[in-house]
Every structure is written in structure tokens, then in C-alpha cells.
Amino acid sequence: MPAKSKAQQKAAGAALSAKRGDTKVGELKGASRSMYKSMSEKELEEFASTKRKGLPEHKGEAR
């Protein structure tokens, strides 16, 4: 499932980094922290690998 906004894609990237041990879990805040807890590494990879071109900055914005 692709990310629906740039913010969601960034949060998934941060959570994925923590899952892989590249960053500390304590550094995560908000959406990235909840994604870290609730999603698998594979799911996070799918969100984080979404192309950012054409995505709105935040989910509620029109494209």
C-alpha cells in the first residue's frame, strides 16, 4: 500500500530506520512512533518507498 502524503512517507521512513536499528526508538515522535509499534518492516518499506512526486504534503490536501 503506497503512502497517501509526503508526511506519511517521511514518517514511515523514520519508523523503518528505527526498526532497522539505524536510529533510536526514543527519537521517534507522533506518527512515526505509532507506525513503528504497529507495522512490520515490510509494511514500512512499502510506505517509505512511495514516490513523492505528485503526493500532497499532508493527507487532506488536494493533489
N, CA, C and O atoms as a MOPAC input file, in Angstrom:
PM7 MOZYME 1SCF
protein

 N      0.84900 1    -1.16800 1     0.00000 1
 C      0.00000 1     0.00000 1     0.00000 1
 C      0.90200 1     1.24100 1     0.00000 1
 O      1.75100 1     1.38600 1     0.87900 1
 N      0.72700 1     2.11500 1    -0.95800 1
 C      1.57400 1     3.31500 1    -1.00600 1
 C      1.12200 1     4.37900 1    -0.01600 1
 O     -0.03600 1     4.41600 1     0.39800 1
 N      2.05500 1     5.23500 1     0.34900 1
 C      1.73500 1     6.36400 1     1.23100 1
 C      0.81100 1     7.32500 1     0.49400 1
 O      0.88100 1     7.44600 1    -0.72900 1
 N     -0.05400 1     8.00700 1     1.23600 1
 C     -1.00600 1     8.92700 1     0.63300 1
 C     -0.56000 1    10.38700 1     0.71600 1
 O     -1.21600 1    11.26700 1     0.15900 1
 N      0.55200 1    10.64900 1     1.41000 1
 C      1.06800 1    12.01300 1     1.50100 1
 C      2.57600 1    11.96600 1     1.75900 1
 O      3.12600 1    10.93500 1     2.14700 1
 N      3.22200 1    13.10400 1     1.53200 1
 C      4.66000 1    13.20500 1     1.79100 1
 C      4.94500 1    13.02500 1     3.27700 1
 O      5.93600 1    12.39800 1     3.65200 1
 N      4.07700 1    13.57200 1     4.11900 1
 C      4.27200 1    13.45700 1     5.56500 1
 C      4.20700 1    11.99600 1     6.00400 1
 O      4.99900 1    11.56200 1     6.84100 1
 N      3.27200 1    11.24100 1     5.44300 1
 C      3.13300 1     9.83100 1     5.78500 1
 C      4.36400 1     9.05100 1     5.30400 1
 O      4.83500 1     8.15100 1     6.00100 1
 N      4.87900 1     9.38500 1     4.13600 1
 C      6.05300 1     8.72300 1     3.59400 1
 C      7.27600 1     9.00200 1     4.46100 1
 O      8.07900 1     8.10200 1     4.70600 1
 N      7.42300 1    10.23300 1     4.92400 1
 C      8.55000 1    10.59300 1     5.79400 1
 C      8.46900 1     9.86800 1     7.13900 1
 O      9.47800 1     9.38100 1     7.64800 1
 N      7.27100 1     9.80000 1     7.70600 1
 C      7.08100 1     9.13300 1     8.99700 1
 C      7.42300 1     7.64900 1     8.87200 1
 O      8.04200 1     7.07200 1     9.76600 1
 N      7.02100 1     7.04100 1     7.77400 1
 C      7.32700 1     5.62700 1     7.55400 1
 C      8.83400 1     5.42500 1     7.42600 1
 O      9.37100 1     4.43500 1     7.92300 1
 N      9.51100 1     6.34500 1     6.77000 1
 C     10.96700 1     6.25500 1     6.63800 1
 C     11.66600 1     6.33400 1     7.98100 1
 O     12.62600 1     5.60500 1     8.22900 1
 N     11.19300 1     7.21200 1     8.84400 1
 C     11.77800 1     7.35200 1    10.18200 1
 C     11.53900 1     6.08500 1    11.00600 1
 O     12.43900 1     5.60700 1    11.69600 1
 N     10.31600 1     5.54600 1    10.93000 1
 C      9.99200 1     4.32500 1    11.67000 1
 C     10.80200 1     3.14000 1    11.15300 1
 O     11.26200 1     2.30700 1    11.93300 1
 N     10.97300 1     3.07000 1     9.84600 1
 C     11.76000 1     1.99400 1     9.24600 1
 C     13.21000 1     2.07200 1     9.69800 1
 O     13.82700 1     1.04600 1     9.98300 1
 N     13.75100 1     3.26500 1     9.76500 1
 C     15.12000 1     3.46300 1    10.23000 1
 C     15.28800 1     2.94400 1    11.66000 1
 O     16.29900 1     2.32200 1    11.98600 1
 N     14.29500 1     3.20200 1    12.50200 1
 C     14.34800 1     2.72300 1    13.88500 1
 C     14.20300 1     1.20200 1    13.94400 1
 O     14.87400 1     0.54500 1    14.74000 1
 N     13.32800 1     0.64100 1    13.10400 1
 C     13.15600 1    -0.82700 1    13.07100 1
 C     14.46500 1    -1.51200 1    12.72100 1
 O     14.78500 1    -2.57700 1    13.25000 1
 N     15.21700 1    -0.88700 1    11.82500 1
 C     16.48200 1    -1.47000 1    11.37300 1
 C     17.63700 1    -1.17500 1    12.32700 1
 O     18.73700 1    -1.69800 1    12.15000 1
 N     17.39000 1    -0.33500 1    13.34300 1
 C     18.41800 1    -0.03200 1    14.32500 1
 C     19.32700 1     1.11300 1    13.93900 1
 O     20.34000 1     1.35000 1    14.59700 1
 N     18.97900 1     1.83200 1    12.86900 1
 C     19.81400 1     2.94900 1    12.42500 1
 C     19.60400 1     4.20500 1    13.27400 1
 O     20.51700 1     5.01800 1    13.41800 1
 N     18.39900 1     4.36200 1    13.83500 1
 C     18.11700 1     5.47900 1    14.73900 1
 C     17.48700 1     4.91900 1    16.00900 1
 O     17.00400 1     3.78700 1    16.02700 1
 N     17.49600 1     5.72000 1    17.06400 1
 C     16.94700 1     5.26100 1    18.33800 1
 C     15.42700 1     5.41100 1    18.35600 1
 O     14.88800 1     6.39500 1    17.85100 1
 N     14.75400 1     4.44600 1    18.92900 1
 C     13.29600 1     4.47500 1    19.03100 1
 C     12.85200 1     5.69200 1    19.82700 1
 O     11.80300 1     6.26500 1    19.53400 1
 N     13.61500 1     6.09200 1    20.81200 1
 C     13.28100 1     7.24000 1    21.63900 1
 C     13.25100 1     8.55900 1    20.87700 1
 O     12.67200 1     9.53400 1    21.35500 1
 N     13.86800 1     8.59900 1    19.70000 1
 C     13.87700 1     9.80400 1    18.88700 1
 C     12.60500 1     9.96200 1    18.06000 1
 O     12.34000 1    11.03300 1    17.51500 1
 N     11.81500 1     8.88100 1    17.97000 1
 C     10.58300 1     8.93400 1    17.17300 1
 C      9.49400 1     9.69300 1    17.91800 1
 O      9.38900 1     9.61300 1    19.14200 1
 N      8.69100 1    10.42800 1    17.16700 1
 C      7.57500 1    11.17700 1    17.74400 1
 C      6.34500 1    10.99800 1    16.86200 1
 O      6.46100 1    10.74000 1    15.66400 1
 N      5.18400 1    11.13600 1    17.45500 1
 C      3.93000 1    11.17800 1    16.70900 1
 C      3.67100 1     9.97200 1    15.83300 1
 O      3.71300 1     8.82900 1    16.28900 1
 N      3.40200 1    10.24600 1    14.55800 1
 C      3.00800 1     9.19700 1    13.61200 1
 C      4.10200 1     8.15500 1    13.42200 1
 O      3.80900 1     6.96400 1    13.31300 1
 N      5.35900 1     8.59000 1    13.38100 1
 C      6.44000 1     7.62400 1    13.16600 1
 C      6.53900 1     6.64000 1    14.32600 1
 O      6.83800 1     5.46400 1    14.11800 1
 N      6.28900 1     7.11600 1    15.54800 1
 C      6.33200 1     6.22800 1    16.70800 1
 C      5.19700 1     5.20500 1    16.65000 1
 O      5.41200 1     4.02600 1    16.93300 1
 N      4.00200 1     5.64100 1    16.28900 1
 C      2.88400 1     4.69600 1    16.23300 1
 C      3.06900 1     3.72700 1    15.07300 1
 O      2.70100 1     2.55800 1    15.18700 1
 N      3.63100 1     4.18900 1    13.96100 1
 C      3.91600 1     3.28700 1    12.83500 1
 C      4.95000 1     2.23800 1    13.25000 1
 O      4.82900 1     1.06500 1    12.89800 1
 N      5.95700 1     2.66500 1    13.99300 1
 C      6.99600 1     1.74200 1    14.46300 1
 C      6.38100 1     0.60600 1    15.26800 1
 O      6.75200 1    -0.55700 1    15.11000 1
 N      5.42700 1     0.96400 1    16.14300 1
 C      4.81400 1    -0.02000 1    17.02700 1
 C      3.82700 1    -0.93800 1    16.30300 1
 O      3.70900 1    -2.11400 1    16.64700 1
 N      3.12400 1    -0.41100 1    15.31000 1
 C      2.00900 1    -1.16000 1    14.73500 1
 C      2.26800 1    -1.81100 1    13.37900 1
 O      1.44900 1    -2.60700 1    12.92100 1
 N      3.38400 1    -1.49500 1    12.73000 1
 C      3.61600 1    -2.00600 1    11.38200 1
 C      4.87300 1    -2.86200 1    11.31600 1
 O      5.81800 1    -2.67300 1    12.08200 1
 N      4.86000 1    -3.81100 1    10.38000 1
 C      6.03400 1    -4.65700 1    10.16900 1
 C      7.05800 1    -3.91000 1     9.31500 1
 O      6.74400 1    -2.88900 1     8.70400 1
 N      8.26200 1    -4.42200 1     9.28200 1
 C      9.31200 1    -3.80400 1     8.47300 1
 C      8.92000 1    -3.79700 1     6.99300 1
 O      9.19500 1    -2.82900 1     6.28400 1
 N      8.28900 1    -4.85900 1     6.53300 1
 C      7.85600 1    -4.94200 1     5.13300 1
 C      6.81000 1    -3.87000 1     4.81700 1
 O      6.88300 1    -3.22400 1     3.77200 1
 N      5.84900 1    -3.68200 1     5.70500 1
 C      4.82300 1    -2.65100 1     5.50000 1
 C      5.46000 1    -1.25700 1     5.47200 1
 O      5.10800 1    -0.41700 1     4.64300 1
 N      6.39300 1    -1.02900 1     6.38400 1
 C      7.06500 1     0.26800 1     6.43200 1
 C      7.87400 1     0.51500 1     5.15900 1
 O      7.92600 1     1.64100 1     4.66300 1
 N      8.50300 1    -0.53400 1     4.63100 1
 C      9.25700 1    -0.41100 1     3.38400 1
 C      8.34900 1     0.03500 1     2.24700 1
 O      8.72900 1     0.88100 1     1.43800 1
 N      7.14200 1    -0.53700 1     2.18400 1
 C      6.19500 1    -0.17600 1     1.12700 1
 C      5.80000 1     1.29400 1     1.22300 1
 O      5.75700 1     1.99300 1     0.21000 1
 N      5.51300 1     1.76300 1     2.42600 1
 C      5.14100 1     3.16000 1     2.61600 1
 C      6.32300 1     4.07700 1     2.30200 1
 O      6.16900 1     5.06600 1     1.58600 1
 N      7.48500 1     3.75500 1     2.83000 1
 C      8.65400 1     4.62200 1     2.68400 1
 C      9.15700 1     4.68100 1     1.24700 1
 O      9.76300 1     5.67700 1     0.85200 1
 N      8.92200 1     3.64200 1     0.46100 1
 C      9.43000 1     3.62000 1    -0.90800 1
 C      8.49600 1     4.29000 1    -1.90900 1
 O      8.80700 1     4.33100 1    -3.10000 1
 N      7.36700 1     4.81300 1    -1.45900 1
 C      6.43100 1     5.51300 1    -2.33600 1
 C      7.11400 1     6.72200 1    -2.96800 1
 O      7.78700 1     7.49200 1    -2.28200 1
 N      6.94100 1     6.88100 1    -4.25700 1
 C      7.48700 1     8.05200 1    -4.94400 1
 C      6.76900 1     9.29900 1    -4.43300 1
 O      5.54600 1     9.29400 1    -4.29200 1
 N      7.50700 1    10.35200 1    -4.15900 1
 C      6.93000 1    11.55500 1    -3.56000 1
 C      6.33000 1    12.49500 1    -4.60300 1
 O      5.51600 1    13.35200 1    -4.26100 1
 N      6.71400 1    12.35100 1    -5.84700 1
 C      6.20500 1    13.24400 1    -6.88600 1
 C      4.68800 1    13.10800 1    -6.99800 1
 O      4.16700 1    12.00300 1    -7.15300 1
 N      3.99700 1    14.21800 1    -6.92200 1
 C      2.54900 1    14.21600 1    -7.06100 1
 C      1.78100 1    14.00200 1    -5.77100 1
 O      0.55600 1    14.12900 1    -5.75900 1
 N      2.47300 1    13.68100 1    -4.68000 1
 C      1.78600 1    13.49200 1    -3.40200 1
 C      1.55200 1    14.84600 1    -2.74300 1
 O      2.39500 1    15.73800 1    -2.84500 1
 N      0.41900 1    15.00800 1    -2.07100 1
 C      0.21400 1    16.24100 1    -1.30800 1
 C      1.11900 1    16.22800 1    -0.08000 1
 O      1.56300 1    15.16400 1     0.35400 1
 N      1.39400 1    17.39700 1     0.47800 1
 C      2.24000 1    17.47700 1     1.67200 1
 C      1.59900 1    16.73900 1     2.83800 1
 O      2.27400 1    16.02400 1     3.57800 1
 N      0.28400 1    16.91800 1     2.99600 1
 C     -0.47200 1    16.23500 1     4.04900 1
 C     -1.67200 1    15.54400 1     3.43400 1
 O     -2.13600 1    15.92900 1     2.36000 1
 N     -2.16800 1    14.53800 1     4.10200 1
 C     -3.20200 1    13.67200 1     3.54800 1
 C     -4.47200 1    14.40300 1     3.10400 1
 O     -5.04100 1    14.02700 1     2.07900 1
 N     -4.94100 1    15.41400 1     3.81000 1
 C     -6.19300 1    16.07300 1     3.49400 1
 C     -6.13800 1    17.04800 1     2.32400 1
 O     -7.17700 1    17.52800 1     1.87300 1
 N     -4.94000 1    17.34800 1     1.82800 1
 C     -4.79200 1    18.33400 1     0.75200 1
 C     -5.10100 1    17.71900 1    -0.60400 1
 O     -4.87600 1    16.52800 1    -0.81700 1
 N     -5.61200 1    18.52500 1    -1.51300 1
 C     -5.86600 1    18.06200 1    -2.88400 1
 C     -4.55100 1    17.96700 1    -3.63300 1
 O     -3.58900 1    18.66300 1    -3.30700 1
 N     -4.51200 1    17.11100 1    -4.63000 1
 C     -3.28400 1    16.93700 1    -5.41200 1
 C     -3.13200 1    17.99300 1    -6.44500 1
 O     -2.15200 1    17.99300 1    -7.18900 1

